[in-house]
Amino acid sequence: MIFCSYRWARHTLVSLLAVLLIGCSNNSTITRSYVDPVLKKLDLDGVLIIGVAQQRSSRIKFEDAFAKALARYNVRAVASHTLLSQDKATAEEVVAVAQANNLDTILVTRYMGAMSQDVYHPGTIYYGVTPAYGAGYHNGFPGYYGHAYEVAYQQPVWTTNTTHTLVSDLYVTESREHLWQAVSDTIQAGSADKLRHDAIGSLIGNLKDEGLLD
């Protein structure tokens, strides 16, 4: 393909719910994507990873993480900071470096900013059931009704969701043609490392969906 050839009962229930919610969460989604149907058929090899960020440290961490993630798919990916010392290289300089290192594609990801939104979460009561045995229990089903008891109560709360937007573009080095673009929105649900991991995961997922990655 293009780059070469996820008291006890109360405590237990709450813990289980937390695990399930974490395991099923998907904090990053692709809101828009495009791939050129002709260019995607080219037999291209290698990609230069460029992260556009205000801080150099953020650029380095993002490029390294993206290159490492692509390497898991046997993609020959190179972080640009290892080849370009300056943070604002010209298009000519970027293309020249990609060509000199036999990288047929250039992947540029820009951080577009963040948006915060208040979200209301209503309270929830989780119930358990314990059997109740009446005088008529042995006479059939009507003698057994059971008693519901409250296991856990989640207070209603307001939270603030902060969504970070990234735009990723893939270009053919030789012709500078635009091969692919994807826009990802990622809700921050932890550290900067997790935010970066979630965003890159969604972008790689879209590369696979668009047939650019095996």
WOBELFEN-V221393 format. One record per backbone hydrogen bond with DSSP energy under -0.5 kcal/mol. CO is the residue of the C=O (numbers start at 1). NH is the residue of the N-H. Records with the same first field share a line. If there is no record, write none. Layout:
CO = NH  NH
//
This chain:
1 = 4
3 = 76
7 = 10  11
8 = 12
9 = 13
10 = 14
11 = 15
12 = 16
13 = 17
14 = 18
15 = 19
16 = 20
17 = 21
18 = 22
19 = 23
20 = 24
21 = 25
22 = 25
27 = 187
29 = 31  185
32 = 183
34 = 181
35 = 37
36 = 40
38 = 41
39 = 42
42 = 44
45 = 104
46 = 105
47 = 49  78
48 = 50  107
49 = 80
50 = 52  109
51 = 53
52 = 111
55 = 59
56 = 60
57 = 61
58 = 62
59 = 63
60 = 64
61 = 65
62 = 66
63 = 67
64 = 68
65 = 69
66 = 70
67 = 71
68 = 72
69 = 72
70 = 73  75
71 = 74
75 = 77
76 = 47
78 = 49
79 = 82
80 = 83  84
83 = 85
90 = 94
91 = 95
92 = 96
93 = 97
94 = 98
95 = 99
96 = 100
97 = 101
98 = 103
99 = 102
102 = 104
104 = 173
105 = 48
106 = 108  171
107 = 50
108 = 169
109 = 52
110 = 112  167
113 = 165
115 = 163
117 = 161
119 = 159
120 = 122
121 = 157
124 = 154
126 = 151  152
128 = 149
130 = 147
132 = 134  145
134 = 137
136 = 139
137 = 140
140 = 143
141 = 144
143 = 134  145
147 = 130
149 = 128
152 = 126
153 = 155
154 = 124
157 = 121
159 = 119  161
160 = 162
161 = 117  163
162 = 188
163 = 115
164 = 186
165 = 112  113
166 = 184
167 = 110
168 = 182
169 = 108
170 = 179  180
171 = 106  173
172 = 176
177 = 172  179
179 = 36
180 = 170
181 = 34
182 = 168  184
183 = 31  32
184 = 166  186
185 = 29
186 = 164
191 = 195
192 = 196
193 = 197
194 = 198
195 = 199
196 = 200
197 = 201
198 = 202
199 = 203
200 = 204
201 = 205
202 = 206
203 = 207
204 = 208
205 = 209
206 = 210
207 = 212  213
208 = 211
212 = 3
//
